[in-house]
Amino acid sequence: MSSAVTDLDVAVSEIAEEMRRRPDRGEVATYIPELARVDPNAFGLCVIDAEGNVAAAGDCDTPFSIQSISKVFTLTLALGKVGDRLWRRVGREPSGSAFNSIVQLEYEHGIPRNPFINAGAIAVTDLILSGHQPREVLGEILHFMRFLADDQSIAIDKAVAASEQRTGFRNAALANYMKSFGVLENPVEFTLGVYFHHCAIAMTCRQLAMAGRFLVHSGRNPETGMSVVPPERARRINAVMLTCGHYDGSGEFAYRVGLPGKSGVGGGILAVAPGRASIAVWAPGLDANGNSHLGRIALEALTKRMGWSIFGA
């Protein structure tokens, strides 16, 4: 075992232990009833480096609801279907507003600011859905996730999906508002159904870190060498993750962690150190912006120790 691998193992173990002891854990999401039941003391961290070595600690093999992290993968699928035509329906600028805000959407005539806020992800979902039945599209999304993670056990948490459908009035408002501007092509209930279900995919930190590897390796699957997306597209997905992946906390995340990343209100974060590692962390307590509180702190500690910030050590 190389010293670099040993250093990574030690760093991951020590950071996980530090996070386990911290009293400041944030608040779990309560607006989705199923997420309100999650143990706020949970913490998992998994890092897969460029050579395929895995360092993991804590609750890294406990499945959790990935929520908005799924938007990285639906964006990838949408770009594969229509390429840059996607950007006619959704922008790629930071929002500066809450992830479920309708104010900006009204000001910009129904065009969402980026594909990672809720309105933008609903628009991306609608594009993937066009010409297909909801069940087919969900099958395609799940197949893609299982392929990337090399794990056929990944599934949708139906209880979380049902919980979101019962309480997703704000998302329904966003979708109907976009529909009024012609941004959505499909029936709103079909698009929202697919959106709620892909956000309810459950994965472990280990599975999520595996799924993110293609963004580390310029769009290639490192095990097979096959291209998942062209290098330029992988670079651009990483760019949008860096600038928009943490909603109105994206600047703070870039400042402190220095990596492309995407958060979810289930408490997960997928982070990418290009050419170096795919990282997944899970700590269910959220900060005021809806991002994992301890997840961000853990990633800041990791990038400092390993010198992985894209802005330099």
C-alpha positions as CSV (number, residue, x, y, z in Angstrom):
1,M,0.0,0.0,0.0
2,S,1.4,3.4,-1.0
3,S,1.9,6.2,1.5
4,A,-0.6,8.3,-0.3
5,V,-3.3,5.6,0.2
6,T,-2.3,5.3,3.8
7,D,-2.6,9.1,4.2
8,L,-6.0,9.1,2.6
9,D,-7.2,6.2,4.9
10,V,-6.0,8.0,8.0
11,A,-7.5,11.4,6.8
12,V,-10.9,9.8,6.1
13,S,-11.0,7.9,9.4
14,E,-9.9,10.9,11.5
15,I,-12.3,13.3,9.8
16,A,-15.2,10.8,10.3
17,E,-14.3,10.5,14.0
18,E,-14.1,14.3,14.4
19,M,-17.6,14.7,12.7
20,R,-19.0,12.0,15.0
21,R,-18.0,14.0,18.1
22,R,-19.2,17.4,16.9
23,P,-22.3,18.8,18.6
24,D,-23.3,21.2,15.8
25,R,-25.1,18.9,13.4
26,G,-27.6,21.2,11.6
27,E,-31.3,20.4,11.2
28,V,-32.8,17.5,9.2
29,A,-35.2,18.4,6.4
30,T,-38.7,18.4,7.8
31,Y,-40.8,19.6,4.8
32,I,-40.5,16.1,3.4
33,P,-42.0,14.0,6.2
34,E,-39.9,10.8,5.5
35,L,-36.7,12.8,5.7
36,A,-37.7,14.2,9.1
37,R,-37.3,10.7,10.5
38,V,-33.6,10.3,9.6
39,D,-31.1,10.0,12.5
40,P,-29.3,13.4,12.7
41,N,-26.2,11.7,14.2
42,A,-25.5,9.7,11.1
43,F,-22.3,10.4,9.2
44,G,-20.7,8.6,6.3
45,L,-17.7,9.4,4.1
46,C,-16.3,7.5,1.1
47,V,-13.4,8.5,-1.2
48,I,-12.4,6.7,-4.4
49,D,-9.1,7.9,-5.7
50,A,-7.9,8.0,-9.3
51,E,-6.3,4.5,-8.9
52,G,-9.5,3.0,-7.6
53,N,-8.4,2.8,-4.0
54,V,-11.4,3.2,-1.6
55,A,-11.2,4.9,1.8
56,A,-14.4,4.8,3.8
57,A,-15.6,5.5,7.3
58,G,-18.7,5.9,9.4
59,D,-22.1,5.1,7.9
60,C,-20.8,4.9,4.4
61,D,-22.8,1.8,3.6
62,T,-26.2,3.1,4.9
63,P,-28.5,4.1,2.0
64,F,-29.9,7.6,2.1
65,S,-32.2,9.7,-0.1
66,I,-29.9,11.4,-2.6
67,Q,-32.5,14.0,-3.4
68,S,-31.0,16.8,-5.6
69,I,-27.7,15.0,-6.2
70,S,-29.8,13.0,-8.8
71,K,-29.8,16.3,-10.8
72,V,-26.2,15.8,-11.8
73,F,-27.2,12.5,-13.5
74,T,-30.4,13.8,-15.1
75,L,-28.4,16.8,-16.5
76,T,-25.9,14.3,-17.9
77,L,-28.7,12.3,-19.6
78,A,-30.4,15.4,-20.9
79,L,-27.1,16.7,-22.5
80,G,-26.6,13.3,-24.0
81,K,-30.1,13.5,-25.6
82,V,-30.1,17.1,-27.0
83,G,-26.6,18.5,-26.4
84,D,-26.4,22.3,-26.0
85,R,-30.0,22.7,-27.1
86,L,-30.8,22.1,-23.4
87,W,-29.6,25.6,-22.6
88,R,-32.5,27.1,-24.5
89,R,-34.8,25.8,-21.7
90,V,-32.6,26.4,-18.6
91,G,-29.7,28.7,-17.8
92,R,-26.4,27.9,-16.2
93,E,-25.9,30.9,-13.9
94,P,-25.8,30.8,-10.1
95,S,-29.3,31.6,-8.6
96,G,-28.6,33.6,-5.5
97,S,-32.0,32.5,-4.3
98,A,-33.4,29.6,-2.4
99,F,-33.5,26.3,-4.3
100,N,-37.3,26.3,-4.4
101,S,-37.8,30.1,-5.1
102,I,-40.4,31.2,-7.6
103,V,-39.4,34.9,-7.5
104,Q,-36.5,34.6,-10.0
105,L,-38.6,32.4,-12.2
106,E,-41.2,35.1,-12.6
107,Y,-38.6,37.8,-13.3
108,E,-37.0,35.6,-16.0
109,H,-40.2,34.6,-17.8
110,G,-40.3,31.0,-16.7
111,I,-36.7,30.1,-17.7
112,P,-34.9,28.6,-14.6
113,R,-31.5,30.1,-13.8
114,N,-29.7,26.7,-13.7
115,P,-30.4,22.9,-13.8
116,F,-29.7,22.4,-10.1
117,I,-32.4,24.6,-8.5
118,N,-35.7,22.8,-8.4
119,A,-37.3,24.6,-11.3
120,G,-34.3,23.9,-13.5
121,A,-34.2,20.2,-12.6
122,I,-38.0,20.0,-13.3
123,A,-37.3,21.5,-16.8
124,V,-34.5,19.0,-17.4
125,T,-36.7,16.1,-16.3
126,D,-39.4,17.3,-18.7
127,L,-36.9,17.2,-21.5
128,I,-35.8,13.7,-20.7
129,L,-39.5,12.6,-20.5
130,S,-40.5,14.0,-23.9
131,G,-41.5,11.1,-26.2
132,H,-41.5,8.5,-23.4
133,Q,-43.7,7.2,-20.7
134,P,-42.8,8.2,-17.1
135,R,-42.1,4.5,-16.1
136,E,-39.7,4.2,-19.1
137,V,-37.8,7.3,-18.1
138,L,-37.5,6.3,-14.5
139,G,-36.1,3.0,-15.7
140,E,-33.6,4.7,-17.9
141,I,-32.4,7.0,-15.0
142,L,-32.1,4.0,-12.6
143,H,-30.3,1.9,-15.2
144,F,-27.8,4.8,-15.7
145,M,-27.2,5.1,-12.0
146,R,-26.7,1.4,-11.6
147,F,-24.3,1.3,-14.6
148,L,-22.2,4.2,-13.2
149,A,-22.0,2.7,-9.7
150,D,-21.7,-0.9,-11.0
151,D,-24.4,-1.9,-8.6
152,Q,-27.8,-3.3,-9.5
153,S,-29.2,-3.0,-6.0
154,I,-29.8,0.8,-6.3
155,A,-33.5,1.6,-6.1
156,I,-36.1,4.3,-5.5
157,D,-37.3,4.7,-1.9
158,K,-41.0,4.6,-2.7
159,A,-42.0,5.9,0.8
160,V,-39.9,9.1,0.2
161,A,-41.3,9.5,-3.3
162,A,-44.8,9.2,-2.0
163,S,-44.0,11.7,0.8
164,E,-42.7,14.2,-1.7
165,Q,-45.8,13.8,-3.9
166,R,-48.1,14.4,-1.0
167,T,-46.3,17.6,0.1
168,G,-44.7,19.0,-3.1
169,F,-47.0,22.0,-3.5
170,R,-44.1,24.4,-4.1
171,N,-42.6,22.2,-6.8
172,A,-46.1,21.9,-8.4
173,A,-46.3,25.7,-8.4
174,L,-42.9,26.0,-10.1
175,A,-43.9,23.4,-12.7
176,N,-47.3,25.0,-13.5
177,Y,-45.7,28.4,-13.8
178,M,-43.1,27.1,-16.3
179,K,-45.9,25.3,-18.1
180,S,-47.6,28.6,-18.6
181,F,-44.6,29.9,-20.4
182,G,-44.2,26.8,-22.6
183,V,-41.0,25.7,-20.9
184,L,-42.6,22.3,-20.0
185,E,-43.9,20.1,-22.9
186,N,-45.4,17.2,-21.0
187,P,-48.3,17.0,-18.6
188,V,-47.2,18.6,-15.3
189,E,-48.2,15.6,-13.2
190,F,-46.1,13.3,-15.4
191,T,-43.0,15.5,-15.2
192,L,-43.4,16.0,-11.4
193,G,-43.9,12.3,-10.9
194,V,-40.6,11.5,-12.6
195,Y,-38.9,14.3,-10.7
196,F,-40.1,13.2,-7.3
197,H,-39.1,9.6,-8.0
198,H,-35.6,10.3,-9.2
199,C,-35.0,12.6,-6.2
200,A,-36.1,9.7,-4.0
201,I,-33.3,7.3,-5.3
202,A,-31.5,5.8,-2.3
203,M,-27.8,5.2,-2.4
204,T,-24.9,4.8,0.0
205,C,-21.8,7.0,0.1
206,R,-19.9,4.1,-1.5
207,Q,-22.3,3.8,-4.4
208,L,-22.5,7.5,-4.9
209,A,-18.7,7.9,-5.0
210,M,-18.6,5.1,-7.6
211,A,-21.2,6.8,-9.7
212,G,-19.3,10.1,-9.7
213,R,-16.0,8.7,-11.0
214,F,-16.7,9.6,-14.7
215,L,-16.5,13.2,-13.7
216,V,-13.1,12.7,-12.2
217,H,-11.7,11.0,-15.3
218,S,-12.7,13.4,-18.1
219,G,-15.9,11.6,-18.8
220,R,-14.5,8.1,-18.9
221,N,-15.5,5.0,-16.8
222,P,-12.1,4.3,-15.2
223,E,-12.6,0.6,-15.0
224,T,-13.6,0.0,-18.6
225,G,-12.0,3.0,-20.2
226,M,-15.2,3.6,-22.1
227,S,-16.6,7.1,-22.5
228,V,-19.7,8.1,-20.6
229,V,-19.6,11.7,-21.9
230,P,-17.0,13.6,-23.9
231,P,-14.2,15.3,-21.9
232,E,-15.5,18.8,-22.7
233,R,-19.0,17.8,-21.4
234,A,-17.5,16.4,-18.2
235,R,-15.6,19.6,-17.7
236,R,-18.7,21.7,-18.2
237,I,-20.9,19.6,-15.8
238,N,-18.2,20.1,-13.2
239,A,-18.2,23.8,-13.9
240,V,-22.0,24.0,-13.3
241,M,-21.6,21.9,-10.1
242,L,-18.9,24.3,-8.8
243,T,-21.0,27.5,-9.5
244,C,-24.5,26.2,-8.8
245,G,-24.3,22.9,-7.0
246,H,-25.1,24.3,-3.5
247,Y,-27.8,26.8,-4.4
248,D,-27.3,30.2,-2.7
249,G,-24.5,28.6,-0.7
250,S,-22.4,27.7,-3.8
251,G,-20.0,30.6,-3.4
252,E,-19.3,29.6,0.2
253,F,-18.8,26.0,-0.8
254,A,-16.3,26.9,-3.5
255,Y,-14.5,29.3,-1.1
256,R,-14.2,26.7,1.6
257,V,-14.0,23.4,-0.2
258,G,-12.7,24.4,-3.6
259,L,-14.3,21.5,-5.5
260,P,-17.3,20.9,-7.9
261,G,-20.0,19.5,-5.7
262,K,-23.7,18.8,-5.6
263,S,-25.8,18.7,-2.4
264,G,-29.1,17.2,-1.6
265,V,-31.6,17.9,1.3
266,G,-31.2,14.2,2.3
267,G,-27.8,15.4,3.7
268,G,-25.6,14.0,1.0
269,I,-22.9,15.8,-1.1
270,L,-21.1,14.4,-4.1
271,A,-17.8,16.2,-4.7
272,V,-15.3,15.8,-7.6
273,A,-11.6,16.4,-7.4
274,P,-10.8,16.2,-11.1
275,G,-8.1,13.7,-11.9
276,R,-7.8,12.8,-8.2
277,A,-10.9,11.4,-6.5
278,S,-14.7,11.0,-6.3
279,I,-16.0,11.8,-2.9
280,A,-19.4,11.2,-1.2
281,V,-20.3,12.4,2.2
282,W,-23.6,12.1,4.2
283,A,-24.6,14.0,7.3
284,P,-28.4,14.6,7.4
285,G,-28.4,17.9,9.4
286,L,-28.6,20.9,7.0
287,D,-27.5,24.5,7.2
288,A,-29.7,27.5,6.5
289,N,-29.3,27.1,2.7
290,G,-30.4,23.4,2.7
291,N,-26.9,21.9,2.4
292,S,-25.3,19.3,4.7
293,H,-23.7,21.2,7.6
294,L,-21.1,18.6,8.6
295,G,-20.8,17.4,5.1
296,R,-19.3,20.7,4.0
297,I,-17.1,20.9,7.1
298,A,-15.8,17.4,6.4
299,L,-15.0,18.1,2.8
300,E,-13.2,21.3,3.7
301,A,-11.0,19.3,6.1
302,L,-10.4,16.6,3.5
303,T,-9.4,19.0,0.7
304,K,-7.1,20.9,3.0
305,R,-5.3,17.7,4.2
306,M,-5.0,16.2,0.7
307,G,-4.3,19.4,-1.2
308,W,-7.2,18.7,-3.6
309,S,-8.7,22.2,-4.0
310,I,-8.9,23.0,-7.7
311,F,-7.6,26.5,-6.8
312,G,-4.3,25.1,-5.4
313,A,-3.1,23.6,-2.2
